Amino acid sequence: MRVMVLRIGHRIPRDERITTHVCLTARALGANGVYISDVQDRELVATVRHVSERFGGDFQVEAGRPWRSTLMDWKRTGGKVIHLTAYGMPLPRVINVIRGARGDKLVVVGAEKVPGELYGLADWNVAVTNQPISEVSALGIFLDWLFKHKRLEHKFPEYQIRIIPSEHGKNVTVD
């Protein structure tokens, strides 16, 4: 199963840090990549690619394509769309159905208010909690549940820098 994240509503410079955190969370917790919709943010794309090169793994990041085109193309190829929103169905009630559904998964997270049309286009509108929550934390929790907590100790291949778990201080190895 391929999992991509679609970030809607990214605003330069307002959302640069949060969108970077969306990308880092997606990468660390098992997504294959992130599409940043509608705006071209070359600096953010370069930053995320640089992290992936240094810490390993194969992570895709693209920016600038309209969200609707990305979503419709995804669905046209048989992929499923999960929209993370406080207004959706509780995660524990739907995660097994989502996990078991055929097709790749596109997880949509917003920055500003998302277009109302998205609620009807998504295969699932999912609430990590039915309270306001950061899109970064909602994405992290969703991916952790989707992958049954197995990505928490994933070892990324082809790394230049690897963090070695340490009870005190920082411990890294550099290739």
N, C-alpha and C positions, 0 to 999 in steps of 0.2 A: 504494500500500500504506500503510495506516494502522498505526502502531506505538504501542502503549501499554505502560506498565510497571505491573505490579501489585506493590506493596510489601506483603509479609505480615509480621506480627509486630511492627509498630511499637509501641514502648513509650514512653510519656510519663513522665518527662522523659529517660529513659536514651538513647533513639535519635533525639532531635530533630535533632542535628547530622548524624548519618549519613544519616537519611532526607532531610534537606534536601540533602545532597550527592548522594543518589540522584536526586532531582528535578532538580538543576542539571545533573548529568551527562546525564540523559535528555534534557533540553531542548537542551543544547549539542550533543549528538551525534545528533540527528535524531528522537527520539521525539515523538509528538504530545501526550503527556500521561502523568500518573501517577495511578493509583488507590491510595490508602493504605487498606488494608483494616481493617475491624473497629473502629477507634477514630476519634473525631472530634477532630482537632487543628487548630482554627481558626487558631491563630497560625502554624503551619507552612504551611498553605494560603495565608494572607495574605502571608507572606514570599515564597513562590515566585511567587505572582501579581504581587507588586510587582516582583520581579526581571524577570519577563517583560514587564511594562509598560515598565519603564525601558530594558531592553536589546533589546526588540523581539520580534517573532514572535507566533505564536498557540499558546499552550501551555495545556493543560487540566490542572487538578489537583483531585481530589475525595477526600474522606475519609469514612470511616465505614461504607461498605457491606461486608457480609461477603465474605470472599475467595471462598468456594465459589460464592455467587450470581453474583459478577462473572465468575468463570471459566466457569461453566456457561452463562451468558447469552452470553458471548463465543463459546463453541463452538457454541451453538445457532444463531448467526447466520453460521456458516461460518468463523469466525476460528480461527487456529491458536495453540497455547500452547507457549511455550518456557520451560522451567524451568532457570535457571542454578544448577548444583550441581557441586561437585567430584566427585560420583559419576556424572556423566553421560558421554556420548560426547564425545570430543575435538572441539572447535570446528572445526578444519580438516577433519575428516572429514564433518561434517554441514552446514556453512554453505551450500554450494551448493544442497542439497536444501531447506533452510529458505528461502533467498532465492527459490527457484523455485516454492515451494508457493503455490497460490492462497489468497487470503483475507488478512485483516488479521492482524497478529501481536500477541500479548500476551506480554510478557517478564516472568516472575515471578522476583522476588528476595526472599529471606527476611531476617529480622533474627535472630530466635532460631531454634531448631530448627523446621523446617517440618513440617507434618503429613505422615505417610507416604503418605497417600492422594494427595497431590499428584503423586508420582512416576508413579502410574498414570493420572492425569487429563491430564498433559502429553502433547502430541504428540511433543515432544523434551525429553529431559533432557540438557542440554549443559554440558560442563565446559570452561571457558576454560583451566584447568589441573587436573590431578587432584591438586592440593594445596590446603590451606586458602588462601583468598584473600578479600579484602574484596569485599562485594557491590557496592560503588561501582566498584572497578577492574574486576571481572568484567563489570558492565553496560557500562562504557565501552569495554572491549575488544570485547565482543560487538557493540555498536552500530557501532563503527568497522568491523568486518569485514562486518556486514550491509549497510552503506551503501558498501562498497568505498572507504573513506577519503575520500569526497567531502564529508562534513559538516565536515571539519576547517577548511575555509575558507568555510563558508556565511555569507552576509550576511543577517542578520535584518531583515525590513522593519519599518517603523513604530517605530523606536527613538527614545528620548529621549537615550540615552547610547550612544556607539559607541567601543570601544577601538581605537585606531590602533596597529598593530604598530610597535614601537620597539626599537632595539638597546639603548638605555639609558634608564632612567626610565620614567615613566608618561605616556602621551599619549592624551587622550580628546577627543572632540567632544561637545558637549551641544546638543541642539535646544531 
